[in-house]
Amino acid sequence: MEILSIDKKILDELRSIVGEENVKTEIHHRALRAATPTPFPLHKWEQHVPDVVVLPGSSDEVSEVVKIANKYKVPIVPRAGGTGLNDGAVPLKRGILLDIKRMNRILEVDEENMTITVETGINNQELSRTLKQYFDLWWPFDPASFPVSIIGGNIGTNAWSLISGISGHIKDLVLSMEVVLPTGKIIEVGEGGGKKIRKSSTGYRVKELFLGHQGTLGIVTKATLEVFPRPEVEFPAFFGYQSFTEAWKSLGKISRSFLRTLASTVLFDEEKVEFLRRDDEAYIPLPSNIKSVIATAFYGTKEEVEAASNVLFRIIKEGGGIYLGEQLSEGDWASRHDRYHLALHGRDKEGYVMPSTWHCEDAAIVYSELPYVREKWHNLVKTYREKYGIFDDGGMFMYNNNPFKPWGDYLTEIDIFIAEMELDDEKWNAWVELKRKISEVTLEHGGSITACHGATRPGDAELIPIELKNGTYELMKSLKRILDPNNIMNPGKFGLDIAYLEEGSGLR
Ligand SMILES: Cc1cc2nc3c(=O)[nH]c(=O)nc-3n(C[C@H](O)[C@H](O)[C@H](O)COP(=O)(O)OP(=O)(O)OC[C@H]3O[C@@H](n4cnc5c(N)ncnc54)[C@H](O)[C@@H]3O)c2cc1C
């Protein structure tokens, strides 16, 4: 493996900005930050190892590092927790990897106006713990990666929350941000000019541009976020059904019931229940006639949640569901942040354990299309499993996706296990083809190919121009060229390199 391809002069300039100890050139620091926990072409690992890792300590340092990247036209990739389930934080073109983790301070807690201002290197669990311990406040953002993901990465991906029915997603909780643009200029974006304003009509909605940009338009260094009062009660309740269809019909009724304390609904399809029975160490046995499950969770005052649970149990009963009991409901909901930390695996065609990497599809699909998409996705995985023997189907989850209104569209996940150690060029290409076909089904059914992780990897990225047809992708290319004239910010993502090859692209 090449030891280092970056000029010593650049390294010296970086050291003069962030200090000797915060410029890492040793191979372990760099190799560790080459991948994310998503299917990765292991046989090509060395192509993605950054040349240098830089850990700045302030917005000004970030700005100076970006200016150096611009001066020498070296790629620069921001990285937070590195938990992204696509390759957003993978330095596809190597260069400087800017790790934001040292910038992890809480700068202000405003209890009167219910806001906090933080540096974006802070971890969700740490933030939540501090707010609870010292201020009795609630940070109501709840991705399954809560203990390991970081605010900067959540903003970079436009991340999704399990309890969006009551508190929305990260986009609904970010009020304003400080952003270092690809030129090194520092700007503030928000609702109008006020840092703590929730709704403004002054000017364009520029803030939205920096939610989900995957570090292609700059580096977010500070954020002012909305916090909530702590809810009096949390009430999880899980229900079993005899078929997916029965559960799906019941899900529609629960979602449209207008219960304002309903934060989360999750449907486990038949393949998911089978997979959990077979391979989840934390699985609590269910009667064998249970084929599909709906999980719900409520937050609010005791009176509100009690009243809502009465309505819920009536809807469930009418839909043929049975309550799975307190132990399973509370235990399973409590483990929502640590399930994926189990050593996950699939099975090969003979049923032997297959050390695996995990793909988590995250399309947004409207309710009415879920059964059709489900059938097509499982069939696709079956075909590729039979042909290549390295894929396994871990079943599907469907989660409410609409912020504050748990009806309409669903984050639709199929979990696929892939024998990563067996990947070579042929099998990697087969994986990319399968991934693309899954996303094509999403588009055929009027969905969006990603509800939370972002579309940066092969099998997704080439479909962005198809999903964002009728001018949107053209506008994206123009914006990228204007904001990042030298294409230094996370190059190779969203297929945007093409913007630099097309003269006057999209500007006419
Ligand atoms: C077990 C598990 C469960 C998960 N559950 C969820 C879930 O429920 N919801 C969900 O949305 N995702 C989930 N994910 C995916 C992942 O945790 C999220 O995408 C998360 O938002 C990524 O945060 P991170 O700190 O790891 O960012 P990284 O992976 O480090 O970065 C993500 C992207 O943001 C960019 N970026 C990082 N920092 C900055 C910055 N300061 N400014 C600009 N861009 C930046 C990076 O370049 C990259 O493109 C899960 C992942 C795992 C492993």
The ligand as an SDF file (V2000), in Angstrom:
LIG
                    3D

 53 58  0  0  0  0  0  0  0  0999 V2000
  -26.5710    0.4250   13.6820 C   0  0  0  0  0  0  0  0  0  0  0  0
  -26.9090    1.5970   12.8410 C   0  0  0  0  0  0  0  0  0  0  0  0
  -28.1790    2.1310   12.9090 C   0  0  0  0  0  0  0  0  0  0  0  0
  -28.5040    3.2480   12.1400 C   0  0  0  0  0  0  0  0  0  0  0  0
  -29.7430    3.8320   12.2730 N   0  0  0  0  0  0  0  0  0  0  0  0
  -30.0280    4.9730   11.6180 C   0  0  0  0  0  0  0  0  0  0  0  0
  -31.2670    5.6450   11.8090 C   0  0  0  0  0  0  0  0  0  0  0  0
  -32.1240    5.2170   12.5710 O   0  0  0  0  0  0  0  0  0  0  0  0
  -31.4810    6.8010   11.1240 N   0  0  0  0  0  0  0  0  0  0  0  0
  -30.5560    7.3060   10.2530 C   0  0  0  0  0  0  0  0  0  0  0  0
  -30.7910    8.3620    9.6600 O   0  0  0  0  0  0  0  0  0  0  0  0
  -29.3940    6.6650   10.0460 N   0  0  0  0  0  0  0  0  0  0  0  0
  -29.0920    5.5490   10.7160 C   0  0  0  0  0  0  0  0  0  0  0  0
  -27.8840    4.9390   10.5430 N   0  0  0  0  0  0  0  0  0  0  0  0
  -26.9150    5.5240    9.6200 C   0  0  0  0  0  0  0  0  0  0  0  0
  -26.0290    6.6170   10.2580 C   0  0  0  0  0  0  0  0  0  0  0  0
  -25.9050    6.4320   11.6460 O   0  0  0  0  0  0  0  0  0  0  0  0
  -26.5920    7.9890    9.9460 C   0  0  0  0  0  0  0  0  0  0  0  0
  -26.5460    8.2050    8.5510 O   0  0  0  0  0  0  0  0  0  0  0  0
  -25.8800    9.1280   10.6670 C   0  0  0  0  0  0  0  0  0  0  0  0
  -26.5680   10.3350   10.3930 O   0  0  0  0  0  0  0  0  0  0  0  0
  -24.4200    9.2710   10.2550 C   0  0  0  0  0  0  0  0  0  0  0  0
  -23.7790    9.9910   11.2650 O   0  0  0  0  0  0  0  0  0  0  0  0
  -22.2100    9.8710   11.4850 P   0  0  0  0  0  0  0  0  0  0  0  0
  -21.8780   10.7670   12.6110 O   0  0  0  0  0  0  0  0  0  0  0  0
  -21.7740    8.4920   11.6190 O   0  0  0  0  0  0  0  0  0  0  0  0
  -21.6960   10.5070   10.1100 O   0  0  0  0  0  0  0  0  0  0  0  0
  -20.6100   10.0090    9.0500 P   0  0  0  0  0  0  0  0  0  0  0  0
  -20.9220    8.6440    8.5770 O   0  0  0  0  0  0  0  0  0  0  0  0
  -19.2510   10.2630    9.5620 O   0  0  0  0  0  0  0  0  0  0  0  0
  -20.8930   11.0510    7.8790 O   0  0  0  0  0  0  0  0  0  0  0  0
  -22.0880   11.0180    7.1520 C   0  0  0  0  0  0  0  0  0  0  0  0
  -22.0240   12.0480    6.0170 C   0  0  0  0  0  0  0  0  0  0  0  0
  -22.0280   13.3650    6.5470 O   0  0  0  0  0  0  0  0  0  0  0  0
  -20.8620   14.0750    6.1280 C   0  0  0  0  0  0  0  0  0  0  0  0
  -20.4470   14.8860    7.2770 N   0  0  0  0  0  0  0  0  0  0  0  0
  -19.9490   14.4620    8.4540 C   0  0  0  0  0  0  0  0  0  0  0  0
  -19.7260   15.5090    9.2680 N   0  0  0  0  0  0  0  0  0  0  0  0
  -20.0820   16.6150    8.5830 C   0  0  0  0  0  0  0  0  0  0  0  0
  -20.0840   18.0040    8.8780 C   0  0  0  0  0  0  0  0  0  0  0  0
  -19.6650   18.4670   10.0460 N   0  0  0  0  0  0  0  0  0  0  0  0
  -20.5150   18.8590    7.9280 N   0  0  0  0  0  0  0  0  0  0  0  0
  -20.9390   18.4040    6.7180 C   0  0  0  0  0  0  0  0  0  0  0  0
  -20.9690   17.1070    6.3810 N   0  0  0  0  0  0  0  0  0  0  0  0
  -20.5540   16.2220    7.3100 C   0  0  0  0  0  0  0  0  0  0  0  0
  -19.8600   13.0050    5.7290 C   0  0  0  0  0  0  0  0  0  0  0  0
  -18.9410   13.4760    4.7690 O   0  0  0  0  0  0  0  0  0  0  0  0
  -20.7720   11.9420    5.1580 C   0  0  0  0  0  0  0  0  0  0  0  0
  -21.0920   12.2400    3.8300 O   0  0  0  0  0  0  0  0  0  0  0  0
  -27.5390    3.8110   11.2770 C   0  0  0  0  0  0  0  0  0  0  0  0
  -26.2600    3.2580   11.2120 C   0  0  0  0  0  0  0  0  0  0  0  0
  -25.9430    2.1620   11.9840 C   0  0  0  0  0  0  0  0  0  0  0  0
  -24.5570    1.5990   11.9010 C   0  0  0  0  0  0  0  0  0  0  0  0
  1  2  1  0
  2  3  1  0
  2 52  2  0
  3  4  2  0
  4  5  1  0
  4 50  1  0
  5  6  2  0
  6  7  1  0
  6 13  1  0
  7  8  2  0
  7  9  1  0
  9 10  1  0
 10 11  2  0
 10 12  1  0
 12 13  2  0
 13 14  1  0
 14 15  1  0
 14 50  1  0
 15 16  1  0
 16 17  1  0
 16 18  1  0
 18 19  1  0
 18 20  1  0
 20 21  1  0
 20 22  1  0
 22 23  1  0
 23 24  1  0
 24 25  2  0
 24 26  1  0
 24 27  1  0
 27 28  1  0
 28 29  2  0
 28 30  1  0
 28 31  1  0
 31 32  1  0
 32 33  1  0
 33 34  1  0
 33 48  1  0
 34 35  1  0
 35 36  1  0
 35 46  1  0
 36 37  1  0
 36 45  1  0
 37 38  2  0
 38 39  1  0
 39 40  1  0
 39 45  2  0
 40 41  1  0
 40 42  2  0
 42 43  1  0
 43 44  2  0
 44 45  1  0
 46 47  1  0
 46 48  1  0
 48 49  1  0
 50 51  2  0
 51 52  1  0
 52 53  1  0
M  END
$$$$
